[in-house]
Amino acid sequence: MGDLITMDDLTNEEIIQILDAANTLLPIARGEAYLPLLQGKVLGNLFFENSTRTRMSFETAMKRLGGEVLNLSTIGSSVAKGETLYDTMQMVDGYSDIAVIRHPRQGAAQYSADAVNIPILNAGDGAGNHPTQTMLDLFTIREAHGSLEGLNVMMVGDLRYGRTTHSLSHALVRFGAKLTLVSPKSLKMPIEIVSDLKSHGAEINETEEMISSISSADVIYMTRIQKERFPDEDEYNKVADVYKLDASDLVEAKNEMIIMHPLPRVNELHPNVDSTEHAKYFQQAFNGVPTRMALLCRGLGIEVPKKVK
């Protein structure tokens, strides 16, 4: 079964194999060639939470490979009538060959995988995990630096609720990354995650100050302060604009340093950063297509050729 619920479902060797496959599929993702590896297959796209990039990139990935997509909307479906997740998944199991799920409840992806026979890919479960985002992040980092080994990575912003940073930090540590975690005290990386990372030998620096760490960074991973995760709006307002990265902050940055962001951004990343050589977040968003192509092929047991003609 080709489920992907957390990054623990993949070995380091499998990660590299998937990234290699994604690299092979780049011409297909760009529409420069056609390779119908998934012709006759149907993807169930199940988004119980808002999404732009993840949903659209999965749909693009499936269609570029010749497959079909069923999109579930919580508006206009039986979910709005109170249908349980279990019952919804039973229907999807009958209609699709593989399914992607995003859900506000942590653990929903694993629950769904346990409920059905088709492979399930976790596209974000609450503040839990987002492994397909992690894979496209790793692809972006490797594309820029040529390797994942031993990089100095800054993660900035909402590290408490930010599922992208939870998944990515675990993956990077497996490749020897040094992590600088920049956040206000109220949004620090959960202590159990930090403890787990350190138990795997990770070198971790936690700080509230962003600017002083820029010069030594190979990657700056900015994140949005997620208003929708806060139970109290007053608490959100206290930290909403605590970090704002501006092009003027990058004067001492390494030439090869890259800036990433899972998007959408609000005020934490000034548009004047877009034109710098460091900005990779729009390329990062595109990289969701070849990476998710490779993950769909893995999930369905379809081998990606070493070369695309």
GUDOBA-116461 format. One record per residue (C-alpha): x, y, z; residue number from 0. Coordinates in Angstrom, 2 decimals, m for minus. Each point is the difference from the previous one (the first is absolute). Layout:
BEGIN
+---------+---------+---------+-----+
:    east :   north :      up :   k :
+---------+---------+---------+-----+
:       X :       Y :       Z : NUM :
...
+---------+---------+---------+-----+
END
This chain:
BEGIN
+---------+---------+---------+-----+
:    east :   north :      up :   k :
+---------+---------+---------+-----+
:    0.00 :    0.00 :    0.00 :   0 :
:    1.41 :    3.38 :   m1.01 :   1 :
:   m1.38 :    2.17 :    2.81 :   2 :
:    1.89 :    3.15 :    0.97 :   3 :
:   m1.28 :    1.29 :    3.34 :   4 :
:    3.22 :    1.26 :    1.60 :   5 :
:    3.61 :    0.20 :   m1.12 :   6 :
:    0.64 :   m3.08 :    2.17 :   7 :
:   m1.64 :   m1.98 :   m2.82 :   8 :
:    3.08 :    0.66 :   m2.15 :   9 :
:    3.61 :   m1.05 :    0.48 :  10 :
:    2.77 :    2.42 :   m1.00 :  11 :
:    0.67 :   m2.21 :   m3.02 :  12 :
:   m3.67 :    0.18 :   m1.04 :  13 :
:    0.03 :    3.78 :    0.38 :  14 :
:    2.94 :    0.28 :   m2.39 :  15 :
:   m1.65 :   m2.44 :   m2.46 :  16 :
:   m3.20 :    2.10 :   m0.01 :  17 :
:    1.98 :    3.23 :   m0.49 :  18 :
:    1.89 :   m1.62 :   m2.90 :  19 :
:   m3.31 :   m1.08 :   m1.55 :  20 :
:   m1.40 :    3.52 :    0.43 :  21 :
:    3.06 :    1.40 :   m1.77 :  22 :
:   m0.58 :   m2.40 :   m2.91 :  23 :
:   m3.64 :    1.14 :   m0.19 :  24 :
:    0.80 :    3.74 :   m0.21 :  25 :
:   m0.59 :    0.20 :   m3.80 :  26 :
:   m3.41 :   m1.64 :    0.50 :  27 :
:   m0.85 :    2.42 :    2.79 :  28 :
:    0.88 :    2.91 :   m2.27 :  29 :
:   m2.14 :   m1.37 :   m2.83 :  30 :
:    3.03 :   m0.44 :   m2.26 :  31 :
:   m0.61 :   m3.73 :   m0.39 :  32 :
:   m2.84 :   m2.45 :    0.64 :  33 :
:    0.34 :   m3.25 :    1.90 :  34 :
:   m3.35 :   m1.67 :    0.85 :  35 :
:    1.31 :   m2.17 :    2.82 :  36 :
:   m3.27 :    0.33 :    1.92 :  37 :
:   m2.45 :   m0.35 :   m2.88 :  38 :
:   m3.16 :   m1.74 :    1.19 :  39 :
:    0.67 :    0.89 :    3.66 :  40 :
:   m2.23 :    2.28 :    2.08 :  41 :
:    1.14 :    2.29 :    2.84 :  42 :
:   m2.41 :    1.01 :    2.75 :  43 :
:    0.88 :    3.54 :    1.12 :  44 :
:   m1.58 :    0.41 :    3.45 :  45 :
:    0.45 :    3.44 :    1.51 :  46 :
:   m1.89 :    0.66 :    3.22 :  47 :
:    2.12 :    3.13 :    0.49 :  48 :
:    0.85 :    2.83 :   m2.37 :  49 :
:    2.81 :   m0.52 :   m2.49 :  50 :
:    1.29 :    1.56 :   m3.19 :  51 :
:    3.48 :   m1.37 :   m0.80 :  52 :
:   m0.31 :   m3.50 :    1.46 :  53 :
:   m3.37 :   m0.78 :   m1.58 :  54 :
:    0.86 :    1.51 :   m3.40 :  55 :
:    3.46 :   m1.54 :   m0.18 :  56 :
:   m1.38 :   m3.48 :    0.74 :  57 :
:   m2.64 :    0.51 :   m2.68 :  58 :
:    2.62 :    1.25 :   m2.48 :  59 :
:    2.33 :   m2.88 :    0.87 :  60 :
:   m2.69 :   m2.61 :   m0.58 :  61 :
:   m1.20 :    1.51 :   m3.28 :  62 :
:    3.52 :    0.54 :   m1.39 :  63 :
:    0.52 :   m3.74 :    0.49 :  64 :
:   m3.23 :   m0.89 :   m1.83 :  65 :
:   m2.17 :   m0.71 :    3.05 :  66 :
:   m3.36 :    1.37 :    1.11 :  67 :
:   m0.98 :    1.94 :    3.14 :  68 :
:   m3.09 :    0.07 :    2.19 :  69 :
:   m0.17 :    3.08 :    2.22 :  70 :
:   m2.03 :   m0.16 :    3.20 :  71 :
:   m1.30 :    3.31 :    1.27 :  72 :
:   m1.39 :    0.17 :    3.52 :  73 :
:   m2.54 :    2.47 :   m1.41 :  74 :
:   m2.55 :   m1.84 :   m2.13 :  75 :
:    0.99 :   m3.47 :    1.18 :  76 :
:   m1.50 :   m2.28 :    2.63 :  77 :
:    2.69 :    1.20 :    2.42 :  78 :
:   m2.17 :    3.09 :    0.40 :  79 :
:   m2.85 :   m2.31 :    1.03 :  80 :
:    2.07 :   m1.50 :    2.80 :  81 :
:    1.46 :   m3.04 :   m1.72 :  82 :
:    2.84 :   m1.50 :    2.05 :  83 :
:    3.57 :   m0.09 :   m1.26 :  84 :
:   m0.14 :   m3.81 :    0.11 :  85 :
:   m3.05 :   m0.12 :   m2.27 :  86 :
:    1.45 :    2.57 :   m2.39 :  87 :
:    3.19 :   m2.04 :   m0.26 :  88 :
:   m1.98 :   m3.16 :   m0.81 :  89 :
:   m1.50 :    1.82 :   m2.99 :  90 :
:    3.38 :    1.28 :   m1.14 :  91 :
:    1.44 :   m3.50 :    0.32 :  92 :
:   m2.51 :   m1.15 :   m2.60 :  93 :
:    0.46 :    2.91 :   m2.39 :  94 :
:    3.79 :    0.57 :    0.01 :  95 :
:    3.30 :   m1.83 :   m0.33 :  96 :
:    1.84 :    2.35 :    2.38 :  97 :
:   m1.08 :    2.94 :    2.18 :  98 :
:    1.48 :    3.17 :    1.44 :  99 :
:   m1.52 :    1.37 :    3.19 : 100 :
:    0.32 :    3.30 :    1.84 : 101 :
:   m1.94 :    0.22 :    3.25 : 102 :
:   m0.06 :    2.39 :    2.97 : 103 :
:    0.22 :   m2.85 :    2.50 : 104 :
:    3.43 :   m1.37 :    0.87 : 105 :
:    0.05 :   m3.73 :   m0.63 : 106 :
:   m2.74 :    0.08 :   m2.65 : 107 :
:    2.36 :   m1.18 :   m2.75 : 108 :
:    1.07 :   m3.08 :    1.96 : 109 :
:   m3.63 :   m0.70 :    0.90 : 110 :
:   m0.93 :    0.20 :   m3.69 : 111 :
:    2.86 :   m2.28 :   m1.02 : 112 :
:   m1.14 :   m2.57 :    2.56 : 113 :
:   m3.59 :    0.20 :   m1.32 : 114 :
:    0.66 :   m0.73 :   m3.69 : 115 :
:    1.95 :   m2.27 :   m2.36 : 116 :
:    1.27 :    2.67 :   m2.41 : 117 :
:    3.24 :    1.93 :    0.72 : 118 :
:   m0.42 :    3.26 :    1.97 : 119 :
:    2.29 :    3.01 :   m0.25 : 120 :
:   m0.16 :    2.48 :    2.88 : 121 :
:   m0.34 :    3.58 :   m1.30 : 122 :
:   m0.09 :    1.46 :    3.51 : 123 :
:   m1.79 :   m1.11 :    3.16 : 124 :
:   m0.61 :    2.97 :    2.29 : 125 :
:    3.23 :    1.04 :    1.71 : 126 :
:    1.42 :   m3.49 :   m0.54 : 127 :
:    1.88 :   m0.96 :   m3.18 : 128 :
:    0.25 :    1.05 :   m3.63 : 129 :
:    2.42 :   m2.53 :   m1.57 : 130 :
:   m0.71 :    0.78 :   m3.67 : 131 :
:    0.92 :    3.64 :    0.70 : 132 :
:    3.17 :   m1.23 :    1.67 : 133 :
:    0.90 :   m1.99 :   m3.09 : 134 :
:   m0.37 :    2.99 :   m2.32 : 135 :
:    1.97 :    2.09 :    2.53 : 136 :
:    2.82 :   m2.56 :   m0.05 : 137 :
:   m0.13 :   m0.01 :   m3.80 : 138 :
:    0.34 :    3.81 :   m0.04 : 139 :
:    2.91 :   m0.04 :    2.45 : 140 :
:    1.85 :   m2.73 :   m1.88 : 141 :
:   m0.59 :    1.75 :   m3.33 : 142 :
:    1.59 :    3.18 :    1.39 : 143 :
:    2.86 :   m1.49 :    2.04 : 144 :
:    0.63 :   m3.27 :   m1.83 : 145 :
:   m0.32 :   m1.99 :    3.22 : 146 :
:   m2.04 :   m0.26 :    3.20 : 147 :
:    3.01 :   m0.76 :    2.17 : 148 :
:    1.09 :    2.20 :    2.90 : 149 :
:   m1.82 :    3.24 :   m0.81 : 150 :
:   m0.68 :    2.86 :    2.41 : 151 :
:   m3.75 :    0.58 :   m0.13 : 152 :
:   m1.91 :    2.84 :    1.69 : 153 :
:   m3.70 :   m0.54 :    0.63 : 154 :
:   m1.86 :    3.20 :    0.82 : 155 :
:   m3.48 :    0.81 :    1.31 : 156 :
:   m2.73 :   m2.37 :    1.15 : 157 :
:    1.90 :   m3.10 :    1.07 : 158 :
:   m2.67 :   m1.10 :    2.48 : 159 :
:   m2.91 :   m0.50 :   m2.39 : 160 :
:    1.98 :   m0.12 :   m3.26 : 161 :
:   m0.28 :   m3.58 :   m1.22 : 162 :
:    2.37 :    0.75 :   m2.90 : 163 :
:    2.85 :    0.73 :    2.42 : 164 :
:   m0.84 :   m3.04 :    2.15 : 165 :
:    0.41 :   m2.39 :   m2.93 : 166 :
:    2.92 :    1.83 :   m1.61 : 167 :
:    2.06 :    0.25 :    3.19 : 168 :
:   m0.17 :   m3.77 :    0.51 : 169 :
:    1.04 :   m0.65 :   m3.59 : 170 :
:    2.89 :    2.49 :   m0.03 : 171 :
:    1.47 :   m1.34 :    3.23 : 172 :
:    0.20 :   m3.42 :   m1.62 : 173 :
:    2.39 :    1.57 :   m2.53 : 174 :
:    2.13 :    1.73 :    2.64 : 175 :
:   m1.49 :    3.50 :   m0.10 : 176 :
:    0.66 :    2.58 :    2.70 : 177 :
:   m3.26 :    1.76 :    0.89 : 178 :
:   m0.51 :    3.55 :    1.25 : 179 :
:   m3.59 :    0.33 :    1.24 : 180 :
:   m1.19 :    3.62 :    0.08 : 181 :
:   m3.36 :    0.69 :    1.62 : 182 :
:   m1.72 :    1.93 :    2.78 : 183 :
:   m0.24 :   m1.96 :    3.26 : 184 :
:   m3.69 :   m0.69 :   m0.54 : 185 :
:    0.70 :   m1.63 :   m3.40 : 186 :
:    3.11 :   m2.04 :    0.79 : 187 :
:    0.47 :   m3.42 :   m1.57 : 188 :
:   m1.81 :   m2.51 :    2.28 : 189 :
:    2.39 :   m1.27 :    2.66 : 190 :
:   m0.66 :   m3.64 :   m0.89 : 191 :
:    1.11 :    0.65 :   m3.60 : 192 :
:    3.16 :    1.84 :    1.12 : 193 :
:    0.81 :   m2.84 :    2.43 : 194 :
:   m0.49 :   m2.56 :   m2.75 : 195 :
:    2.24 :    1.96 :   m2.40 : 196 :
:    2.73 :    0.29 :    2.63 : 197 :
:   m0.26 :   m3.72 :    0.78 : 198 :
:    0.95 :   m0.58 :   m3.65 : 199 :
:    3.14 :    2.07 :    0.48 : 200 :
:   m1.29 :    3.27 :   m1.43 : 201 :
:    1.73 :    3.29 :    0.77 : 202 :
:   m2.82 :    2.42 :    0.78 : 203 :
:    0.04 :    3.67 :    0.94 : 204 :
:   m3.26 :    1.59 :    1.18 : 205 :
:   m0.26 :    3.79 :   m0.04 : 206 :
:   m2.50 :    2.85 :   m0.33 : 207 :
:    2.38 :    2.12 :   m2.10 : 208 :
:    0.10 :   m0.44 :   m3.79 : 209 :
:    2.49 :    2.45 :   m1.54 : 210 :
:    3.21 :   m1.17 :    1.70 : 211 :
:   m0.34 :   m3.55 :   m1.38 : 212 :
:   m0.45 :    0.96 :   m3.66 : 213 :
:    3.70 :    0.21 :   m0.90 : 214 :
:    0.69 :   m3.64 :    0.92 : 215 :
:   m3.15 :   m1.51 :   m1.56 : 216 :
:   m0.08 :   m2.20 :   m3.09 : 217 :
:   m3.80 :   m0.05 :    0.03 : 218 :
:   m2.51 :    2.39 :    1.60 : 219 :
:   m3.41 :   m1.60 :    0.29 : 220 :
:   m2.55 :    2.73 :    0.74 : 221 :
:   m3.51 :   m0.88 :    1.20 : 222 :
:   m3.25 :    1.85 :    0.48 : 223 :
:   m1.42 :    0.57 :    3.48 : 224 :
:   m3.13 :   m2.11 :   m0.46 : 225 :
:   m3.01 :    1.92 :    1.26 : 226 :
:   m2.30 :   m2.99 :   m0.52 : 227 :
:    1.94 :   m2.09 :    2.54 : 228 :
:   m0.42 :    2.49 :    2.85 : 229 :
:   m2.88 :   m0.61 :    2.43 : 230 :
:    0.24 :    3.66 :    1.14 : 231 :
:    0.25 :    2.90 :   m2.49 : 232 :
:    1.67 :    2.25 :    2.60 : 233 :
:    2.83 :   m2.51 :    0.31 : 234 :
:    0.36 :   m0.01 :   m3.79 : 235 :
:    0.15 :    3.80 :   m0.14 : 236 :
:    2.93 :    0.02 :    2.47 : 237 :
:    2.23 :   m1.92 :   m2.42 : 238 :
:   m1.57 :    0.66 :   m3.43 : 239 :
:    2.79 :    2.16 :   m1.43 : 240 :
:    2.92 :   m0.94 :    2.23 : 241 :
:    2.28 :   m1.00 :   m2.93 : 242 :
:    0.27 :    1.86 :   m3.29 : 243 :
:    2.79 :   m0.94 :   m2.41 : 244 :
:    1.02 :    2.85 :   m2.29 : 245 :
:    2.54 :    0.07 :   m2.85 : 246 :
:    2.11 :    2.41 :    2.09 : 247 :
:    0.43 :   m2.75 :    2.61 : 248 :
:    1.92 :   m2.15 :   m2.50 : 249 :
:    3.16 :    2.08 :   m0.51 : 250 :
:    2.18 :   m2.47 :    1.93 : 251 :
:   m1.71 :   m3.16 :   m1.26 : 252 :
:    2.00 :   m2.67 :   m1.82 : 253 :
:   m0.33 :    0.27 :   m3.79 : 254 :
:   m1.38 :   m3.55 :   m0.20 : 255 :
:   m2.44 :    0.41 :    2.92 : 256 :
:   m3.61 :   m0.69 :   m1.01 : 257 :
:   m3.24 :    1.33 :    1.49 : 258 :
:   m2.97 :   m2.34 :    0.08 : 259 :
:   m3.60 :    0.37 :    1.13 : 260 :
:   m2.84 :   m2.56 :   m0.20 : 261 :
:   m2.38 :    2.88 :   m0.90 : 262 :
:   m2.37 :    1.76 :    0.26 : 263 :
:    1.95 :    2.91 :    1.43 : 264 :
:   m1.48 :    2.98 :    1.82 : 265 :
:    2.42 :    2.63 :    1.36 : 266 :
:    2.96 :   m2.18 :    1.01 : 267 :
:    1.68 :    0.11 :   m3.43 : 268 :
:    0.21 :    3.37 :   m1.76 : 269 :
:   m0.64 :   m0.04 :   m3.78 : 270 :
:    3.39 :    1.68 :   m0.51 : 271 :
:    1.61 :   m3.35 :    0.89 : 272 :
:   m1.61 :   m1.54 :   m3.13 : 273 :
:    2.54 :    1.54 :   m2.37 : 274 :
:    3.05 :   m1.07 :    2.01 : 275 :
:    2.14 :   m2.99 :   m1.02 : 276 :
:   m0.99 :   m1.68 :    3.27 : 277 :
:   m3.75 :   m0.26 :   m0.61 : 278 :
:   m1.05 :   m3.58 :   m0.83 : 279 :
:   m3.56 :   m0.18 :    1.36 : 280 :
:   m1.82 :    0.21 :   m3.33 : 281 :
:    2.34 :   m2.63 :   m1.47 : 282 :
:   m0.64 :   m1.97 :    3.19 : 283 :
:   m3.75 :    0.14 :   m0.69 : 284 :
:    0.52 :   m1.28 :   m3.56 : 285 :
:    2.22 :   m2.78 :    1.33 : 286 :
:   m3.11 :   m1.45 :    1.59 : 287 :
:   m0.97 :   m1.31 :   m3.44 : 288 :
:    2.99 :   m2.26 :   m0.83 : 289 :
:    0.38 :   m1.06 :    3.63 : 290 :
:   m3.65 :   m0.95 :    0.36 : 291 :
:    0.18 :   m1.78 :   m3.36 : 292 :
:    2.75 :   m2.18 :    1.45 : 293 :
:   m2.02 :   m0.59 :    3.19 : 294 :
:   m3.12 :   m0.99 :   m1.97 : 295 :
:    2.08 :   m2.48 :   m2.00 : 296 :
:    1.49 :   m1.41 :    3.20 : 297 :
:   m3.43 :   m0.29 :    1.60 : 298 :
:   m1.36 :   m1.89 :   m2.99 : 299 :
:    3.08 :   m2.18 :   m0.47 : 300 :
:    0.85 :    1.50 :   m3.39 : 301 :
:    3.71 :    0.20 :   m0.82 : 302 :
:    1.30 :    3.28 :   m1.39 : 303 :
:    2.50 :   m0.50 :   m2.85 : 304 :
:    3.55 :    1.26 :    0.50 : 305 :
:   m0.31 :    2.26 :   m3.03 : 306 :
:   m2.87 :    1.76 :   m1.74 : 307 :
:    0.28 :    0.20 :   m3.78 : 308 :
+---------+---------+---------+-----+
END
